[in-house]
């Protein structure tokens, strides 16, 4: 990374921007943008992709670093378990499952559990974020897109790919 370039970090909510930015101490703070997102919904025309494209053009971003966690999201699993065990929510989940199955074509053959957890294919997309950004038709060719793996258990361990 070049010190005087504007850099956009794209990362999940389970990652701490502080630990990642600490590793990038050679960058000036006014040259750093951080975009955090929940969930695996990352497609060429998703909301997060729109935010990335707008940031590139509005903020003159020259480099994008996609942070990909290496460890599982243990806290998320525990939170989902609490949701499923909540007696008040069980009836609502049944209703939503009915709606997903019968009334909402944008969620074909999907349940609330599948939607909340994301499926394995969605989780695999996380490894392809950099490729989706790099090959987007609206992404300028001069923007360098890299991916770095971050160990959530040891945030100071970061490997730029």
Secondary structure, DSSP 8 states (H G I E B T S, - for coil): --TTS-EEEEEETTS-HHHHHHHTTTS-GGGEEEEEE-SS---TTSHHHHHHHHHHHHTT--EEEEEEESS--HHHHHHHHHHHH-HHHHHHHHHHHHHHHHT-GGGTT--HHHHHH--HHHHHHGGGHHHHHHT-TTS-TT-EEEEEEE-SSSTT-EEE-
